[in-house]
Amino acid sequence: MKRAVEEVSGGGSYKAVANRYGINRTTFTNHVKEMKCKKIGRPTVLTMQEEEILVNTLVKLGEWGHGFDRLQLQRCVQDYVRRMDRSIHFIMDCLVQIGA
């Protein structure tokens, strides 16, 4: 990759250099221009800390014999998110569809 970048910097065409080294032209062009890809998907609703607390709590509840199924977990998260005044459309839609 380093040699390919040097060739383009020296005046070589992106297409020719990418073909010569067997690199995808778009990926190579983005690499040379130092373009970063946008994050894919929706932004997360819970912070990493909130997710960690939730996981630890669910594990402890499971150890005590109070496991959650998927629907109970969705309701729990939805309730928490509503109390924090955040929106979480994909879970609300899911719960409405299954009549929860």
VMD Tcl script that draws the C-alpha trace (Angstrom):
set ca {
  {0.00 0.00 0.00}
  {2.84 2.35 0.87}
  {4.45 1.89 -2.56}
  {1.11 2.40 -4.28}
  {0.56 5.67 -2.41}
  {4.06 6.81 -3.37}
  {3.38 6.04 -7.04}
  {0.20 8.12 -7.01}
  {2.02 10.92 -5.19}
  {4.61 10.79 -7.98}
  {1.95 11.36 -10.63}
  {0.55 7.86 -11.31}
  {-3.17 7.46 -11.93}
  {-5.30 6.03 -9.15}
  {-6.88 3.48 -11.50}
  {-3.60 2.21 -12.97}
  {-1.85 1.95 -9.61}
  {-4.85 0.29 -7.94}
  {-5.04 -2.28 -10.76}
  {-1.29 -2.93 -10.63}
  {-1.38 -3.69 -6.90}
  {-4.78 -5.42 -6.91}
  {-6.37 -2.83 -4.62}
  {-9.99 -1.71 -4.87}
  {-9.82 1.69 -6.60}
  {-12.36 3.42 -4.34}
  {-10.75 2.10 -1.18}
  {-7.32 3.12 -2.47}
  {-8.49 6.62 -3.43}
  {-10.07 7.10 0.00}
  {-6.87 5.87 1.67}
  {-4.67 8.28 -0.30}
  {-7.01 11.20 0.38}
  {-7.27 10.09 4.03}
  {-11.04 9.99 3.87}
  {-12.79 8.29 6.76}
  {-15.98 6.29 6.35}
  {-19.03 7.40 8.26}
  {-20.34 5.12 10.95}
  {-22.89 2.67 9.66}
  {-26.28 2.23 11.30}
  {-28.16 4.12 13.95}
  {-26.44 5.83 16.82}
  {-26.64 3.88 20.06}
  {-29.28 4.89 22.59}
  {-27.47 3.70 25.70}
  {-23.96 4.77 26.62}
  {-21.29 2.10 27.04}
  {-21.48 2.62 30.81}
  {-25.26 2.17 30.82}
  {-24.96 -1.00 28.73}
  {-22.31 -2.38 31.08}
  {-24.46 -1.68 34.14}
  {-27.46 -3.29 32.43}
  {-25.47 -6.41 31.49}
  {-24.02 -6.77 35.00}
  {-27.47 -6.33 36.53}
  {-29.05 -8.89 34.20}
  {-26.27 -11.40 34.90}
  {-26.76 -10.96 38.66}
  {-30.55 -11.31 38.34}
  {-30.00 -14.48 36.29}
  {-27.75 -15.88 39.02}
  {-30.55 -15.23 41.51}
  {-33.04 -17.07 39.29}
  {-34.78 -14.02 37.82}
  {-33.77 -14.19 34.15}
  {-35.27 -11.91 31.50}
  {-36.54 -13.07 28.14}
  {-36.08 -10.87 25.07}
  {-39.42 -9.08 25.41}
  {-38.86 -8.35 29.11}
  {-35.43 -6.94 28.30}
  {-36.87 -4.72 25.57}
  {-39.55 -3.43 27.94}
  {-36.95 -2.78 30.63}
  {-34.71 -0.83 28.25}
  {-37.65 1.04 26.77}
  {-38.85 2.04 30.24}
  {-35.36 3.23 31.21}
  {-34.94 5.21 28.00}
  {-38.33 6.88 28.43}
  {-37.44 7.88 32.00}
  {-34.21 9.40 30.68}
  {-36.33 11.32 28.11}
  {-34.64 9.75 25.07}
  {-36.33 8.21 22.05}
  {-35.92 4.61 20.97}
  {-38.27 4.17 18.01}
  {-37.17 0.72 16.88}
  {-38.06 -0.96 20.18}
  {-41.32 0.95 20.56}
  {-42.34 -0.13 17.06}
  {-41.41 -3.72 17.84}
  {-43.40 -3.77 21.06}
  {-46.43 -2.21 19.39}
  {-46.33 -4.85 16.62}
  {-46.40 -7.75 19.07}
  {-49.07 -6.17 21.23}
  {-46.98 -5.46 24.31}
}
mol new
graphics top color blue
foreach p $ca { graphics top sphere $p radius 0.5 }
foreach p [lrange $ca 0 end-1] q [lrange $ca 1 end] { graphics top cylinder $p $q radius 0.2 }
display resetview
